[in-house]
């Protein structure tokens, strides 16, 4: 690839800045008074348990 001059580098930087940024993986909270969600080992176990319960029929 040929060497890039300053102007083409600036154009590439601007183009990269306009690209979509990755989404935030944390859930959005719209209520400032709502408690913050904490993830821990129990939360992961709880998720797994509820997924298993959904698969079973009662």
Kinemage of the C-alpha trace (Angstrom):
@kinemage 1
@onewidth
@group {chain A} dominant
@subgroup {mainchain}
@vectorlist {calphas} color= white
{ca unk a 1} P 0.000 0.000 0.000
{ca unk a 2} L 1.316 3.421 -0.875
{ca unk a 3} L 2.193 5.780 1.940
{ca unk a 4} L -0.627 8.062 2.992
{ca unk a 5} L -0.279 11.798 3.232
{ca unk a 6} L -1.657 13.821 6.148
{ca unk a 7} L -4.863 14.807 4.372
{ca unk a 8} L -5.859 11.220 3.559
{ca unk a 9} L -5.043 10.140 7.131
{ca unk a 10} L -7.273 12.917 8.485
{ca unk a 11} L -10.084 11.788 6.171
{ca unk a 12} L -9.734 8.202 7.369
{ca unk a 13} L -9.830 9.320 11.007
{ca unk a 14} L -13.015 11.310 10.386
{ca unk a 15} L -14.574 8.338 8.594
{ca unk a 16} L -13.737 5.993 11.482
{ca unk a 17} L -15.217 8.427 14.019
{ca unk a 18} L -18.515 8.508 12.128
{ca unk a 19} L -18.880 4.713 12.213
{ca unk a 20} L -21.297 3.240 14.703
{ca unk a 21} L -19.943 2.727 18.169
{ca unk a 22} L -20.541 -0.575 19.995
{ca unk a 23} L -23.679 -0.667 22.091
{ca unk a 24} L -23.473 -0.520 25.831
{ca unk a 25} L -24.134 -3.998 27.192
{ca unk a 26} L -25.570 -2.743 30.458
{ca unk a 27} L -29.301 -2.221 30.635
{ca unk a 28} L -30.474 1.355 30.424
{ca unk a 29} L -32.336 2.739 33.376
{ca unk a 30} L -34.811 5.471 32.698
{ca unk a 31} L -35.766 5.981 36.322
{ca unk a 32} L -33.065 7.735 38.332
{ca unk a 33} L -34.601 6.463 41.582
{ca unk a 34} L -34.456 2.802 40.541
{ca unk a 35} L -31.776 0.761 42.287
{ca unk a 36} L -28.709 -0.150 40.252
{ca unk a 37} L -28.604 -3.734 39.013
{ca unk a 38} L -25.771 -5.777 40.477
{ca unk a 39} L -24.492 -8.898 38.773
{ca unk a 40} L -22.779 -11.565 40.826
{ca unk a 41} L -22.351 -15.339 40.923
{ca unk a 42} L -25.844 -15.804 42.382
{ca unk a 43} L -27.338 -13.776 39.548
{ca unk a 44} L -25.684 -16.011 36.950
{ca unk a 45} L -26.932 -19.125 38.749
{ca unk a 46} L -30.427 -17.632 38.938
{ca unk a 47} L -30.414 -16.912 35.189
{ca unk a 48} L -29.377 -20.477 34.415
{ca unk a 49} L -32.047 -21.889 36.732
{ca unk a 50} L -34.853 -19.814 35.190
{ca unk a 51} L -33.781 -20.748 31.669
{ca unk a 52} L -33.946 -24.408 32.681
{ca unk a 53} L -37.388 -23.888 34.268
{ca unk a 54} L -38.707 -22.303 31.064
{ca unk a 55} L -37.751 -25.416 29.104
{ca unk a 56} L -39.640 -27.741 31.426
{ca unk a 57} L -43.405 -28.149 31.487
{ca unk a 58} L -45.253 -28.070 34.764
